[in-house]
């Protein structure tokens, strides 16, 4: 990545990390994907039960494969005949890995979900939450973060899943009530009551949607 972009990202990350810490969450700066993977694996004790949402950012840094191949009890929902059973197991996991649809410069996380398994696990359940976030997810404030989640992340995910929603056809949120909508649950995480639970790794890269 261009040196000037990296410098800008690192300075912005410091601000975001300070915001996270003020909200009782932990933040980390990774200069590239390899460093992000190293930090993430350092947060997951061997033998841990690990759950995961459909985290594209985690896959892009190699974390998904590393957990599947490592000494962990990975709850691979793709191998469950009953997908709901896998989701329920993930609520009691030692570690849950996720991305985030957007976050603010002062450390607030913004997420939208269809089935709500991801946002509910972010809110409560797993003992530790590891979020992988590219610098493309950082927004000025909650309003901007919500707009990003609805107008960037949601349409792309709707297209990725082959859903018949207005946003998948028009590329922007239409505030629909389509049976296929993935904008069912909105979660704004502004503070963690549980010290040491939420860990956000900011990566000097564009990751996810």
C-alpha positions as CSV (number, residue, x, y, z in Angstrom):
1,X,0.0,0.0,0.0
2,X,1.2,3.5,-0.7
3,X,3.3,5.0,2.1
4,X,1.1,8.1,2.4
5,X,-2.1,6.1,2.6
6,X,-0.5,3.8,5.2
7,X,0.6,6.9,7.3
8,X,-2.9,8.3,7.1
9,X,-4.5,5.0,8.0
10,X,-2.1,4.5,11.0
11,X,-2.9,8.0,12.3
12,X,-6.7,7.4,11.9
13,X,-6.4,4.0,13.6
14,X,-4.8,5.6,16.6
15,X,-7.9,7.8,17.0
16,X,-10.2,4.8,16.5
17,X,-8.3,2.7,19.0
18,X,-8.5,5.5,21.6
19,X,-12.2,5.6,21.0
20,X,-12.5,1.8,21.5
21,X,-10.5,1.9,24.7
22,X,-12.8,4.7,26.0
23,X,-15.7,2.3,25.4
24,X,-14.1,-0.6,27.3
25,X,-13.1,-2.4,24.1
26,X,-9.5,-3.3,22.9
27,X,-8.1,-2.1,19.6
28,X,-5.1,-3.2,17.6
29,X,-3.3,-1.8,14.5
30,X,-2.0,-4.3,11.9
31,X,0.1,-2.9,9.1
32,X,-0.9,-5.7,6.8
33,X,-3.0,-8.9,6.6
34,X,-0.2,-11.1,7.9
35,X,0.2,-9.0,11.0
36,X,-3.6,-9.0,11.5
37,X,-3.6,-12.8,11.3
38,X,-0.8,-13.0,13.9
39,X,-2.6,-10.7,16.3
40,X,-5.9,-12.6,15.9
41,X,-4.4,-16.0,16.5
42,X,-2.6,-14.6,19.6
43,X,-6.0,-13.8,21.0
44,X,-7.4,-17.3,20.6
45,X,-6.0,-19.9,23.1
46,X,-5.5,-23.4,21.6
47,X,-8.3,-25.7,22.4
48,X,-10.9,-22.9,22.4
49,X,-14.3,-23.4,20.9
50,X,-14.6,-20.9,18.0
51,X,-17.7,-19.7,16.2
52,X,-17.9,-17.4,13.3
53,X,-20.4,-15.4,11.2
54,X,-20.0,-15.0,7.5
55,X,-16.9,-12.9,8.1
56,X,-15.3,-12.1,4.7
57,X,-12.6,-10.0,6.3
58,X,-11.5,-12.9,8.5
59,X,-11.3,-15.1,5.4
60,X,-9.3,-12.5,3.5
61,X,-6.6,-12.3,6.1
62,X,-6.4,-16.1,6.3
63,X,-8.0,-16.4,9.8
64,X,-10.8,-18.7,8.7
65,X,-8.5,-21.3,7.2
66,X,-6.1,-21.0,10.2
67,X,-8.8,-21.7,12.7
68,X,-10.1,-24.6,10.7
69,X,-6.7,-26.2,10.5
70,X,-5.5,-25.3,13.9
71,X,-5.9,-26.8,17.4
72,X,-9.3,-25.4,18.0
73,X,-12.9,-26.7,18.3
74,X,-14.2,-24.9,15.3
75,X,-18.0,-24.7,14.9
76,X,-18.2,-25.0,11.1
77,X,-21.8,-24.2,10.3
78,X,-21.4,-25.4,6.7
79,X,-21.0,-28.9,8.0
80,X,-24.1,-28.9,10.1
81,X,-27.3,-30.3,8.6
82,X,-29.2,-28.1,11.1
83,X,-27.7,-24.6,10.6
84,X,-29.6,-23.2,13.5
85,X,-27.9,-25.7,15.8
86,X,-24.5,-24.4,14.7
87,X,-25.6,-20.8,15.4
88,X,-26.9,-21.8,18.9
89,X,-23.6,-23.5,19.7
90,X,-21.7,-20.4,18.6
91,X,-23.5,-18.3,21.3
92,X,-21.7,-20.4,23.9
93,X,-18.3,-20.3,22.2
94,X,-15.1,-19.2,23.9
95,X,-14.4,-17.0,20.9
96,X,-16.6,-15.6,18.1
97,X,-15.0,-14.1,15.0
98,X,-16.8,-11.4,13.0
99,X,-16.3,-8.5,10.7
100,X,-18.3,-5.3,11.0
101,X,-20.4,-3.5,8.5
102,X,-19.0,-0.1,9.6
103,X,-17.5,1.7,12.6
104,X,-17.0,5.3,13.6
105,X,-13.8,7.2,14.2
106,X,-14.6,7.2,17.9
107,X,-15.0,3.4,18.2
108,X,-18.7,2.7,17.8
109,X,-19.5,-0.5,15.8
110,X,-22.5,-0.6,13.5
111,X,-23.9,-3.8,12.1
112,X,-27.0,-5.0,10.2
113,X,-28.2,-8.6,10.0
114,X,-30.9,-10.7,8.5
115,X,-31.0,-13.9,10.6
116,X,-29.5,-12.0,13.6
117,X,-27.1,-14.7,14.6
118,X,-24.1,-12.4,14.0
119,X,-25.5,-9.3,15.7
120,X,-26.8,-11.3,18.6
121,X,-23.4,-13.0,19.1
122,X,-21.7,-9.6,19.0
123,X,-24.1,-8.3,21.6
124,X,-24.0,-11.2,24.0
125,X,-23.0,-14.8,24.4
126,X,-19.5,-15.8,23.3
127,X,-16.9,-15.0,26.0
128,X,-14.6,-13.2,23.5
129,X,-15.4,-11.4,20.3
130,X,-12.7,-10.7,17.7
131,X,-13.6,-8.3,14.9
132,X,-11.5,-7.9,11.8
133,X,-12.0,-4.5,10.2
134,X,-10.3,-3.0,7.1
135,X,-9.8,0.7,7.1
136,X,-12.5,1.0,4.5
137,X,-15.0,0.4,7.3
138,X,-14.2,3.6,9.2
139,X,-16.8,6.3,9.0
140,X,-17.0,9.8,10.5
141,X,-20.0,9.2,12.8
142,X,-22.9,6.8,13.5
143,X,-25.0,8.4,10.7
144,X,-22.3,7.9,8.1
145,X,-21.7,4.4,9.4
146,X,-25.4,3.5,9.2
147,X,-25.5,4.8,5.6
148,X,-22.4,2.7,4.7
149,X,-24.0,-0.4,6.2
150,X,-27.2,0.1,4.4
151,X,-26.0,1.4,1.0
152,X,-22.7,-0.4,0.6
153,X,-22.5,-3.5,2.7
154,X,-26.2,-4.6,2.4
155,X,-26.6,-4.4,-1.4
156,X,-23.3,-6.2,-2.0
157,X,-24.2,-9.0,0.5
158,X,-27.7,-9.3,-1.0
159,X,-26.1,-9.7,-4.4
160,X,-23.6,-12.2,-3.0
161,X,-26.4,-14.3,-1.5
162,X,-28.5,-14.1,-4.7
163,X,-31.4,-12.4,-2.9
164,X,-34.3,-10.7,-4.6
165,X,-34.2,-7.3,-2.9
166,X,-34.5,-3.8,-4.4
167,X,-31.0,-3.0,-3.3
168,X,-29.5,-6.1,-5.1
169,X,-31.0,-4.7,-8.4
170,X,-30.5,-1.0,-7.8
171,X,-27.3,-1.0,-5.8
172,X,-28.6,1.2,-3.0
173,X,-30.9,0.8,0.0
174,X,-34.6,1.3,-0.7
175,X,-35.7,0.8,2.9
176,X,-37.6,-2.3,1.7
177,X,-39.7,-4.8,3.5
178,X,-38.9,-7.5,1.0
179,X,-39.2,-11.1,2.3
180,X,-35.5,-11.5,1.3
181,X,-34.3,-8.3,3.2
182,X,-31.2,-8.7,5.2
183,X,-31.8,-5.5,7.0
184,X,-33.8,-7.0,9.8
185,X,-31.8,-6.2,12.9
186,X,-29.6,-3.1,13.5
187,X,-27.0,-3.2,16.2
188,X,-25.0,-0.2,17.5
189,X,-22.3,-1.2,19.9
190,X,-21.2,1.9,21.8
191,X,-19.8,0.4,25.0
192,X,-18.8,-3.1,26.4
193,X,-19.8,-3.8,29.9
194,X,-17.5,-6.8,30.0
195,X,-13.8,-5.9,30.2
196,X,-11.6,-7.9,27.8
197,X,-14.5,-9.2,25.7
198,X,-14.4,-7.2,22.5
199,X,-11.2,-7.0,20.5
200,X,-11.1,-5.0,17.2
201,X,-8.2,-5.5,14.8
202,X,-7.8,-2.6,12.4
203,X,-6.0,-3.7,9.2
204,X,-4.1,-1.4,6.8
205,X,-6.1,-2.7,3.9
206,X,-9.6,-2.7,2.3
207,X,-11.4,-5.8,3.5
208,X,-14.9,-7.1,3.2
209,X,-17.8,-5.1,2.0
